[in-house]
Amino acid sequence: MKKAIDKGLVSVNGTVATTGKFLSGGEKIILSSEKYKSDNPILKLPLKVCFENNHLAIIYKPPGILVSGNKKKTIANALVYNLTKSSATDALTTPKPVHRLDFPTSGLLLIAKTHTSVITLNNLFKERNIKKTYHAVTYGEMPLKGVITTNVDEKNAFTEYKVLQSEPSERFNCLNLVELFPKTGRKHQLRVHLSSIGTPILGDKNYHKEGLLLKGKGLFLHASSLEFTDPITNEIIAITKDLPKKFRKIFPKN
């Protein structure tokens, strides 16, 4: 049992166990098999790896692909093909995304490579200690900066935003390059919030204004940066991904 614990094969209530862990009764203890092989298919889809160490990675998610799900073509199924397996005793057989980006959204996605990093990274998100920055193109006139607190799915939600640049548009009145700082992580939060103040994201099929849906270009929402302190190495990690080409066609100076 000690060898299994040292190899990270034992968990107590979902947390990787240590030999110093005291039990009080009623805990759920799971012993994993070293011989376990994932049934998930390996997708040979090249991904841009923006950062990687022994226990976590940050990859660029292209638009138009699911992070995970029942389909074969997902980011989760492509991670084994793109990342180096961790040498840690509690290495995951299949690396695991620790947050989500919508199907049409592009940008940076944080990946755990060990059982311990799954737990510690999830805790960082829970405690709001990971700074996420997004960029979007919206349409309609809007204040240069502000805070949106509209509830999403009847839950509190909080987004700060800043308009970086605006351009006149015959069809949309004006187009805005907006920097977004979500403080909570509700489903479709940024899309709902920007629509709630009358400036939806360009190309949003769900939350657009009637007659003002731009087709064929996808959603203009990009997860552009992640900044946090690595909970295992205490290294400050700050990764930024340039704006997609479709953004720069509208705002060439960015």
Secondary structure in CASP SS format (residue, H / E / C, confidence):
PFRMAT SS
TARGET T0000
AUTHOR 0000-0000-0000
METHOD secondary structure of the structure
MODEL  1
M C 1.00
K H 1.00
K H 1.00
A H 1.00
I H 1.00
D H 1.00
K C 1.00
G C 1.00
L C 1.00
V E 1.00
S E 1.00
V E 1.00
N C 1.00
G C 1.00
T E 1.00
V E 1.00
A C 1.00
T C 1.00
T C 1.00
G C 1.00
K C 1.00
F C 1.00
L C 1.00
S C 1.00
G C 1.00
G C 1.00
E C 1.00
K C 1.00
I E 1.00
I E 1.00
L E 1.00
S C 1.00
S C 1.00
E C 1.00
K C 1.00
Y C 1.00
K C 1.00
S C 1.00
D C 1.00
N C 1.00
P C 1.00
I C 1.00
L C 1.00
K C 1.00
L C 1.00
P C 1.00
L C 1.00
K E 1.00
V E 1.00
C E 1.00
F E 1.00
E E 1.00
N C 1.00
N C 1.00
H C 1.00
L E 1.00
A E 1.00
I E 1.00
I E 1.00
Y E 1.00
K E 1.00
P C 1.00
P C 1.00
G C 1.00
I C 1.00
L E 1.00
V C 1.00
S C 1.00
G C 1.00
N C 1.00
K C 1.00
K C 1.00
K C 1.00
T E 1.00
I H 1.00
A H 1.00
N H 1.00
A H 1.00
L H 1.00
V H 1.00
Y H 1.00
N H 1.00
L C 1.00
T C 1.00
K C 1.00
S C 1.00
S C 1.00
A C 1.00
T C 1.00
D C 1.00
A E 1.00
L E 1.00
T E 1.00
T E 1.00
P E 1.00
K E 1.00
P E 1.00
V C 1.00
H C 1.00
R C 1.00
L C 1.00
D C 1.00
F C 1.00
P C 1.00
T C 1.00
S E 1.00
G E 1.00
L E 1.00
L E 1.00
L E 1.00
I E 1.00
A E 1.00
K E 1.00
T E 1.00
H H 1.00
T H 1.00
S H 1.00
V H 1.00
I H 1.00
T H 1.00
L H 1.00
N H 1.00
N H 1.00
L H 1.00
F H 1.00
K H 1.00
E C 1.00
R C 1.00
N C 1.00
I C 1.00
K E 1.00
K E 1.00
T E 1.00
Y E 1.00
H E 1.00
A E 1.00
V E 1.00
T E 1.00
Y E 1.00
G C 1.00
E C 1.00
M C 1.00
P C 1.00
L C 1.00
K E 1.00
G E 1.00
V E 1.00
I E 1.00
T C 1.00
T C 1.00
N C 1.00
V E 1.00
D C 1.00
E C 1.00
K E 1.00
N C 1.00
A C 1.00
F C 1.00
T E 1.00
E E 1.00
Y E 1.00
K E 1.00
V E 1.00
L E 1.00
Q E 1.00
S E 1.00
E E 1.00
P E 1.00
S E 1.00
E C 1.00
R C 1.00
F C 1.00
N E 1.00
C E 1.00
L E 1.00
N E 1.00
L E 1.00
V E 1.00
E E 1.00
L E 1.00
F E 1.00
P E 1.00
K C 1.00
T C 1.00
G C 1.00
R C 1.00
K C 1.00
H C 1.00
Q H 1.00
L H 1.00
R H 1.00
V H 1.00
H H 1.00
L H 1.00
S H 1.00
S H 1.00
I C 1.00
G C 1.00
T C 1.00
P C 1.00
I E 1.00
L C 1.00
G C 1.00
D C 1.00
K C 1.00
N C 1.00
Y C 1.00
H C 1.00
K C 1.00
E C 1.00
G C 1.00
L C 1.00
L C 1.00
L C 1.00
K C 1.00
G C 1.00
K C 1.00
G C 1.00
L C 1.00
F C 1.00
L E 1.00
H E 1.00
A E 1.00
S E 1.00
S E 1.00
L E 1.00
E E 1.00
F E 1.00
T E 1.00
D C 1.00
P C 1.00
I C 1.00
T C 1.00
N C 1.00
E C 1.00
I E 1.00
I E 1.00
A E 1.00
I E 1.00
T E 1.00
K C 1.00
D C 1.00
L C 1.00
P C 1.00
K H 1.00
K H 1.00
F H 1.00
R H 1.00
K H 1.00
I H 1.00
F C 1.00
P C 1.00
K C 1.00
N C 1.00
END
